[in-house]
Amino acid sequence: MSTYPTPAYSAVTAPLFGLWSDVAGLYQGAMRANTEQLVLSSAGIIQEQVLRAFITASQSCADALAKNALSVQQKSMERFADANGKAVGLIGRAFTQAWMGSMQPAK
């Protein structure tokens, strides 16, 4: 057995060593395509989800503001109705007192 390769061995291994860079290039291309696809598809998903969240938040905020406006308006009308009732009571009482005062005999 010799430490020097035989000519037959060199003839077989030389083309195989040349193929390694080609094989590595194939795997490198596949990895690059996989990485690009993962990054781009992930960015698309993130963008879509952020947009959905923004739209959902905007709709939710608009709904909450509409409900708040309706509630405030309803309470406002209740307060005005209460104030109106009290005002009518005050005016009625003053009118009744004035009328009753005019019914008393003159002194």
Phi and psi restraints in degrees (value plus and minus 20) as a CYANA .aco file:
   2 SER   PHI    -138.7   -98.7
   2 SER   PSI     131.4   171.4
   3 THR   PHI    -102.0   -62.0
   3 THR   PSI     -28.8    11.2
   4 TYR   PHI    -116.3   -76.3
   4 TYR   PSI     112.3   152.3
   5 PRO   PHI     -85.9   -45.9
   5 PRO   PSI     127.0   167.0
   6 THR   PHI     -95.6   -55.6
   6 THR   PSI     137.9   177.9
   7 PRO   PHI     -78.9   -38.9
   7 PRO   PSI     -53.1   -13.1
   8 ALA   PHI     -87.0   -47.0
   8 ALA   PSI     -61.5   -21.5
   9 TYR   PHI     -84.3   -44.3
   9 TYR   PSI     -63.4   -23.4
  10 SER   PHI     -83.6   -43.6
  10 SER   PSI     -56.5   -16.5
  11 ALA   PHI     -87.0   -47.0
  11 ALA   PSI     -50.4   -10.4
  12 VAL   PHI    -105.9   -65.9
  12 VAL   PSI     -62.2   -22.2
  13 THR   PHI     -98.5   -58.5
  13 THR   PSI     -48.6    -8.6
  14 ALA   PHI     -80.1   -40.1
  14 ALA   PSI     -68.4   -28.4
  15 PRO   PHI     -85.2   -45.2
  15 PRO   PSI     -52.2   -12.2
  16 LEU   PHI     -86.9   -46.9
  16 LEU   PSI     -60.7   -20.7
  17 PHE   PHI     -85.1   -45.1
  17 PHE   PSI     -53.6   -13.6
  18 GLY   PHI     -88.1   -48.1
  18 GLY   PSI     -49.0    -9.0
  19 LEU   PHI     -93.7   -53.7
  19 LEU   PSI     -43.3    -3.3
  20 TRP   PHI     -77.5   -37.5
  20 TRP   PSI     -62.2   -22.2
  21 SER   PHI     -87.4   -47.4
  21 SER   PSI     -56.3   -16.3
  22 ASP   PHI     -85.5   -45.5
  22 ASP   PSI     -63.6   -23.6
  23 VAL   PHI     -84.6   -44.6
  23 VAL   PSI     -64.1   -24.1
  24 ALA   PHI     -81.8   -41.8
  24 ALA   PSI     -58.4   -18.4
  25 GLY   PHI     -82.7   -42.7
  25 GLY   PSI     -58.6   -18.6
  26 LEU   PHI     -83.0   -43.0
  26 LEU   PSI     -66.5   -26.5
  27 TYR   PHI     -86.5   -46.5
  27 TYR   PSI     -56.9   -16.9
  28 GLN   PHI     -82.8   -42.8
  28 GLN   PSI     -63.6   -23.6
  29 GLY   PHI     -82.4   -42.4
  29 GLY   PSI     -61.7   -21.7
  30 ALA   PHI     -85.3   -45.3
  30 ALA   PSI     -62.7   -22.7
  31 MET   PHI     -84.5   -44.5
  31 MET   PSI     -61.6   -21.6
  32 ARG   PHI     -82.5   -42.5
  32 ARG   PSI     -65.6   -25.6
  33 ALA   PHI     -83.2   -43.2
  33 ALA   PSI     -61.2   -21.2
  34 ASN   PHI     -83.5   -43.5
  34 ASN   PSI     -63.7   -23.7
  35 THR   PHI     -85.0   -45.0
  35 THR   PSI     -64.3   -24.3
  36 GLU   PHI     -80.2   -40.2
  36 GLU   PSI     -64.7   -24.7
  37 GLN   PHI     -83.7   -43.7
  37 GLN   PSI     -62.8   -22.8
  38 LEU   PHI     -83.5   -43.5
  38 LEU   PSI     -65.6   -25.6
  39 VAL   PHI     -85.6   -45.6
  39 VAL   PSI     -68.4   -28.4
  40 LEU   PHI     -85.9   -45.9
  40 LEU   PSI     -62.9   -22.9
  41 SER   PHI     -88.7   -48.7
  41 SER   PSI     -56.8   -16.8
  42 SER   PHI     -85.6   -45.6
  42 SER   PSI     -62.5   -22.5
  43 ALA   PHI     -82.8   -42.8
  43 ALA   PSI     -59.6   -19.6
  44 GLY   PHI     -83.4   -43.4
  44 GLY   PSI     -62.0   -22.0
  45 ILE   PHI     -84.9   -44.9
  45 ILE   PSI     -64.9   -24.9
  46 ILE   PHI     -81.8   -41.8
  46 ILE   PSI     -65.1   -25.1
  47 GLN   PHI     -81.5   -41.5
  47 GLN   PSI     -64.1   -24.1
  48 GLU   PHI     -83.2   -43.2
  48 GLU   PSI     -64.2   -24.2
  49 GLN   PHI     -87.3   -47.3
  49 GLN   PSI     -58.6   -18.6
  50 VAL   PHI     -84.4   -44.4
  50 VAL   PSI     -62.8   -22.8
  51 LEU   PHI     -83.5   -43.5
  51 LEU   PSI     -64.4   -24.4
  52 ARG   PHI     -80.5   -40.5
  52 ARG   PSI     -63.6   -23.6
  53 ALA   PHI     -83.0   -43.0
  53 ALA   PSI     -61.2   -21.2
  54 PHE   PHI     -83.8   -43.8
  54 PHE   PSI     -64.9   -24.9
  55 ILE   PHI     -84.7   -44.7
  55 ILE   PSI     -64.5   -24.5
  56 THR   PHI     -82.7   -42.7
  56 THR   PSI     -62.7   -22.7
  57 ALA   PHI     -84.3   -44.3
  57 ALA   PSI     -60.8   -20.8
  58 SER   PHI     -83.8   -43.8
  58 SER   PSI     -63.7   -23.7
  59 GLN   PHI     -86.0   -46.0
  59 GLN   PSI     -62.3   -22.3
  60 SER   PHI     -83.1   -43.1
  60 SER   PSI     -62.1   -22.1
  61 CYS   PHI     -84.2   -44.2
  61 CYS   PSI     -64.1   -24.1
  62 ALA   PHI     -82.7   -42.7
  62 ALA   PSI     -61.9   -21.9
  63 ASP   PHI     -82.2   -42.2
  63 ASP   PSI     -65.3   -25.3
  64 ALA   PHI     -84.2   -44.2
  64 ALA   PSI     -60.8   -20.8
  65 LEU   PHI     -85.7   -45.7
  65 LEU   PSI     -59.0   -19.0
  66 ALA   PHI     -84.8   -44.8
  66 ALA   PSI     -63.4   -23.4
  67 LYS   PHI     -83.4   -43.4
  67 LYS   PSI     -60.8   -20.8
  68 ASN   PHI     -83.5   -43.5
  68 ASN   PSI     -64.7   -24.7
  69 ALA   PHI     -81.8   -41.8
  69 ALA   PSI     -61.0   -21.0
  70 LEU   PHI     -84.5   -44.5
  70 LEU   PSI     -63.5   -23.5
  71 SER   PHI     -83.9   -43.9
  71 SER   PSI     -65.1   -25.1
  72 VAL   PHI     -84.3   -44.3
  72 VAL   PSI     -61.5   -21.5
  73 GLN   PHI     -83.5   -43.5
  73 GLN   PSI     -62.2   -22.2
  74 GLN   PHI     -84.0   -44.0
  74 GLN   PSI     -65.3   -25.3
  75 LYS   PHI     -84.9   -44.9
  75 LYS   PSI     -57.5   -17.5
  76 SER   PHI     -82.2   -42.2
  76 SER   PSI     -64.6   -24.6
  77 MET   PHI     -84.4   -44.4
  77 MET   PSI     -58.6   -18.6
  78 GLU   PHI     -83.2   -43.2
  78 GLU   PSI     -62.2   -22.2
  79 ARG   PHI     -85.0   -45.0
  79 ARG   PSI     -63.0   -23.0
  80 PHE   PHI     -84.8   -44.8
  80 PHE   PSI     -59.6   -19.6
  81 ALA   PHI     -84.3   -44.3
  81 ALA   PSI     -61.2   -21.2
  82 ASP   PHI     -84.5   -44.5
  82 ASP   PSI     -65.4   -25.4
  83 ALA   PHI     -82.9   -42.9
  83 ALA   PSI     -59.6   -19.6
  84 ASN   PHI     -83.2   -43.2
  84 ASN   PSI     -63.7   -23.7
  85 GLY   PHI     -82.2   -42.2
  85 GLY   PSI     -62.7   -22.7
  86 LYS   PHI     -86.1   -46.1
  86 LYS   PSI     -59.9   -19.9
  87 ALA   PHI     -83.2   -43.2
  87 ALA   PSI     -64.1   -24.1
  88 VAL   PHI     -81.5   -41.5
  88 VAL   PSI     -60.1   -20.1
  89 GLY   PHI     -82.1   -42.1
  89 GLY   PSI     -64.9   -24.9
  90 LEU   PHI     -83.2   -43.2
  90 LEU   PSI     -65.3   -25.3
  91 ILE   PHI     -85.6   -45.6
  91 ILE   PSI     -62.1   -22.1
  92 GLY   PHI     -82.4   -42.4
  92 GLY   PSI     -63.0   -23.0
  93 ARG   PHI     -83.7   -43.7
  93 ARG   PSI     -64.6   -24.6
  94 ALA   PHI     -83.9   -43.9
  94 ALA   PSI     -61.4   -21.4
  95 PHE   PHI     -83.6   -43.6
  95 PHE   PSI     -63.7   -23.7
  96 THR   PHI     -83.5   -43.5
  96 THR   PSI     -63.0   -23.0
  97 GLN   PHI     -84.6   -44.6
  97 GLN   PSI     -61.0   -21.0
  98 ALA   PHI     -86.2   -46.2
  98 ALA   PSI     -60.0   -20.0
  99 TRP   PHI     -88.3   -48.3
  99 TRP   PSI     -63.1   -23.1
 100 MET   PHI     -87.3   -47.3
 100 MET   PSI     -53.6   -13.6
 101 GLY   PHI     -86.1   -46.1
 101 GLY   PSI     -55.4   -15.4
 102 SER   PHI     -96.6   -56.6
 102 SER   PSI     -34.2     5.8
 103 MET   PHI    -105.5   -65.5
 103 MET   PSI     -35.5     4.5
 104 GLN   PHI     -94.0   -54.0
 104 GLN   PSI     126.5   166.5
 105 PRO   PHI     -86.6   -46.6
 105 PRO   PSI     128.2   168.2
 106 ALA   PHI     -90.7   -50.7
 106 ALA   PSI     126.2   166.2
